[in-house]
Amino acid sequence: MKITRFEDLEVWQEAREICKIVYDITSIEPCKQDFKFRDQIRATAGSIMDNIAEGFDRGGNKEFIQFLSISRGSVAELRSQSYRAFDVKHITETQLEELLTRTDSISRKIYSLIQHLKNSDIKGLKYK
């Protein structure tokens, strides 16, 4: 299957799901009242999917890899924020485990995509 839009990428779809989960978790008490933290964790979750999209649409593998690396950094930031949310009792242990499982999964997939792009003979639209 040829990927022609960022929406076709499995990693973007998974990032979108994580973003929805974060928004759901932060829309209920007690997290929704901690405005600064709520806004920060939502922005981090959004950054994962947004950087995948922006990198893809740049048209070249080098820039795509750069944006995937930024996205992967946001995944790590979300993992850290998840622990923080659990430690201050904003989320349950079950919610923490779900976030950790999902962030581990997407981090591995982004890494695999980066490796694939680095080893690919196809260099993206920009370099044809």
C-alpha positions, 0 to 999 in steps of 0.5 A: 500500500502506497502512503500518500497522506499522513492520515494513512500512517499507522503511527499518526493514527495511533498518535491520534488515539493517544491524544483522544485518550489524554483529552478524555482523562484530562476532562474529568476531575481532578485533572481538569481543574489543574489547568496548567498541567492539563493544558501541558499534557494535552499540548504534548499529546497533540505534538506527537501527531502534529509533528508526524503530520508536518514532517510527512508533508515536508516532502523529504525524508531528512525533514520527515526523520527530524520531525519524527524525532521531535514526535518521539521526544514528545512521546517520552515527555508524555510518558514522564507527564503520565507518571507525574499525573499518577503521582499527584493522583490525577489519574488511576493506575489503570490509566497510567498503565494504558498510557505507558503501554500506548506510549511504548508502542508508538515510540517503537513504531516511530523508531522503526519508521525512522530506521526504515526511512534512513535505509530507504533508497526513496528520499521523498518527493522533495529529492526526486 
